[in-house]
């Protein structure tokens, strides 16, 4: 499924009484999911141990 169709499906699954803010939020979440999937595909991830170390340095 292409991105345009995913966006259309996401909007169609919202209730009829939806406002633009909710539509934009749904599309924003969809984009963030795609970015995360791309990061995983590109190997741009951290291990749990790396995250624990990063949090410990806060």
N, C-alpha and C positions, 0 to 999 in steps of 0.2 A: 504494500500500500504506500502511495506517495504521501508526502507531507501535506499537500493541499487536501487530499481525501481524509487524512487523519484529523486535520483541523475541522473539516466539515462534520465528520462523525462525532467529534468531541462536542461541537456546538449542538448538533441534533440531539445528543443525549441529555442535554440540559433541559430543565423544565421550561415551559412556555413563558412563564412570568420572570424570566431571567433578565438582569440588567447588563449594560455594557461592561461594568466593572467585573462582574462574575465571568463573563465571556473572556475578557482579557486575562483574568487570573487563570482560567482553565488553559488558555493557550500558552501562557507563561510557564505553567507547570509542565505542559507537554514539551515545550522547548527545553526546559531544564532536564527532563528525562532523556531527551535525545542527546543533549550535551554529555550527560553521565554515561550513556551507552557508548558514545564516541570515545570518551576518555578511557573507558574499559577496553574497547577495541584497540586503542592506540597504546595500551599498556601504561597509561598515565594514572596509576593507582598507588595507594600506600597500604602497607600491611598494618595490621592491628598494632603490632609492636611499634611501628613508626609513628602511628597516631598517638599512642600512649606516651611516647617520648616527647612528641610535640606538645601535648597537653601538659605534661609535667613541666615544660619550660615556660608555661604561661606565668 
